[in-house]
Amino acid sequence: MSGDMDYGRLPAEDDDHFHRLDAHLVATDTLMTTLDDVQATIDAKAMMVAYGAAGYGKTMSVNSALRKIAPDNTYRLELRSGPTPRDIRHGLFNALGLPGEPPTRPIEFDTLLKETLSQTFRVLVCDEAQWMGRSSFEYWRHLWDDRNTDIAVIFAGGDGC
């Protein structure tokens, strides 16, 4: 189904590896570079992307860095199959734990999200970002560009992201 998502907080470290191996991370140069990049992105309240082939540890590295740097203000969305801006709106609504029913009109929905994202600093993680098209990336930029929102956005995606 288009736009299926998983959303919420950071997973437990045991859930990081997609094969659910009983293993521990080793501080490789690549892992440390990701940690530095995530820290710089948060410090600058910017956007970044971690990309590469499937199974190279993008999500695991980003999650590991965020557990160290911003465990209490990170919100994750995992996208599937060509998500639209509407899908992202609903994913953010759920990930942020907003009460009630989501607004039905985009302008009202955007207003609610921007007001919420202006209240306190948050790190938004968009996993499987290679599934997004231009309009979806532009929607993230629309939220980030608003002068009142207080966010950093981190994309993790496979080749082509």
C-alpha positions as CSV (number, residue, x, y, z in Angstrom):
1,M,0.0,0.0,0.0
2,S,1.3,3.4,-0.8
3,G,2.6,5.4,2.1
4,D,2.6,2.6,4.7
5,M,4.8,3.9,7.6
6,D,6.3,2.9,10.9
7,Y,6.7,5.9,13.2
8,G,7.7,6.8,16.7
9,R,10.7,7.1,18.9
10,L,14.1,5.5,18.5
11,P,14.2,1.7,18.6
12,A,16.1,-0.2,21.3
13,E,19.7,-0.9,20.4
14,D,18.9,-4.6,20.2
15,D,16.5,-3.8,17.3
16,D,19.1,-1.9,15.2
17,H,20.4,-4.7,13.1
18,F,17.9,-5.9,10.5
19,H,18.8,-9.5,11.1
20,R,18.3,-9.1,14.8
21,L,21.8,-10.4,15.5
22,D,23.1,-10.6,19.1
23,A,25.9,-8.2,18.3
24,H,27.4,-4.9,19.5
25,L,28.5,-1.9,17.5
26,V,32.2,-1.2,17.0
27,A,33.3,2.4,16.8
28,T,34.5,2.2,13.2
29,D,35.6,5.3,11.2
30,T,32.3,5.3,9.4
31,L,30.2,5.1,12.5
32,M,32.2,7.9,14.1
33,T,31.8,10.0,10.9
34,T,28.0,9.5,11.1
35,L,28.1,10.6,14.7
36,D,30.0,13.7,13.8
37,D,27.6,14.4,10.9
38,V,24.5,14.0,13.0
39,Q,26.0,16.2,15.7
40,A,26.8,18.9,13.1
41,T,23.3,18.7,11.6
42,I,21.7,19.1,15.0
43,D,23.9,21.9,16.0
44,A,23.1,23.7,12.7
45,K,19.4,22.7,12.8
46,A,20.0,21.6,9.3
47,M,19.1,18.6,7.0
48,M,21.4,15.7,6.1
49,V,21.2,12.4,4.3
50,A,22.9,9.1,5.1
51,Y,22.7,7.0,1.9
52,G,24.2,3.8,0.4
53,A,23.4,0.3,-0.6
54,A,21.0,-1.9,1.4
55,G,22.6,-3.5,4.5
56,Y,25.4,-1.0,4.9
57,G,24.2,0.2,8.3
58,K,22.8,3.6,7.5
59,T,19.8,3.3,9.8
60,M,21.8,1.6,12.5
61,S,24.5,4.3,12.4
62,V,22.0,7.1,12.5
63,N,20.0,5.5,15.4
64,S,23.2,4.9,17.3
65,A,24.3,8.5,16.9
66,L,20.9,9.8,17.9
67,R,20.8,7.6,21.0
68,K,23.9,9.4,22.2
69,I,23.0,12.9,21.1
70,A,19.3,13.4,21.1
71,P,17.4,10.4,22.5
72,D,14.6,12.4,24.0
73,N,13.7,14.6,21.1
74,T,14.0,12.3,18.1
75,Y,11.0,11.2,16.1
76,R,11.2,8.6,13.3
77,L,9.2,7.9,10.2
78,E,9.9,4.9,8.1
79,L,8.5,5.4,4.6
80,R,7.3,2.7,2.2
81,S,6.2,2.7,-1.5
82,G,6.1,6.2,-2.9
83,P,4.8,8.3,0.1
84,T,3.1,11.6,-0.7
85,P,3.1,14.8,1.4
86,R,-0.2,13.6,2.8
87,D,1.4,10.4,4.0
88,I,4.2,12.4,5.6
89,R,1.7,14.7,7.4
90,H,-0.1,11.7,8.8
91,G,3.2,10.0,9.8
92,L,4.3,13.1,11.6
93,F,0.9,13.5,13.3
94,N,1.3,9.9,14.7
95,A,5.1,10.1,15.4
96,L,4.6,13.4,17.4
97,G,1.7,11.8,19.3
98,L,-0.7,14.6,18.5
99,P,-4.1,14.3,20.1
100,G,-7.4,13.9,18.4
101,E,-8.1,13.3,14.7
102,P,-5.8,14.7,12.0
103,P,-7.1,17.7,10.1
104,T,-8.6,17.0,6.8
105,R,-7.4,20.1,4.9
106,P,-3.7,20.4,4.1
107,I,-3.5,24.0,5.1
108,E,-4.9,23.3,8.5
109,F,-2.7,20.2,8.8
110,D,0.4,22.2,7.9
111,T,-0.5,24.9,10.4
112,L,-0.9,22.3,13.2
113,L,2.4,20.7,12.3
114,K,4.3,23.9,12.1
115,E,2.9,25.1,15.4
116,T,3.9,21.8,17.0
117,L,7.3,21.9,15.5
118,S,7.8,25.4,16.8
119,Q,7.3,24.6,20.4
120,T,10.5,22.7,21.2
121,F,13.5,21.5,19.2
122,R,13.0,18.1,17.5
123,V,15.0,15.8,15.3
124,L,12.9,14.3,12.6
125,V,14.3,11.1,11.0
126,C,12.9,9.9,7.7
127,D,14.0,6.4,7.1
128,E,13.8,4.6,3.7
129,A,13.9,8.1,2.1
130,Q,14.7,6.6,-1.3
131,W,11.0,5.9,-1.7
132,M,10.2,9.6,-1.8
133,G,9.7,11.7,-4.9
134,R,10.4,15.3,-5.4
135,S,7.1,16.6,-3.9
136,S,7.8,14.7,-0.7
137,F,11.3,16.1,-0.3
138,E,9.9,19.5,-1.0
139,Y,7.3,19.0,1.8
140,W,10.1,18.3,4.3
141,R,11.9,21.4,3.1
142,H,8.6,23.4,3.4
143,L,8.4,22.4,7.1
144,W,12.2,23.0,7.7
145,D,12.2,26.4,5.9
146,D,9.5,27.9,8.1
147,R,11.2,30.5,10.2
148,N,9.3,29.3,13.3
149,T,9.9,25.6,13.2
150,D,12.7,24.3,15.4
151,I,13.9,21.1,13.7
152,A,16.7,19.2,12.2
153,V,15.8,16.6,9.5
154,I,17.8,13.4,8.9
155,F,17.1,11.2,5.9
156,A,18.4,7.7,5.6
157,G,18.0,6.0,2.3
158,G,19.2,3.4,-0.1
159,D,20.9,4.0,-3.4
160,G,19.2,6.7,-5.5
161,C,18.3,8.7,-2.4
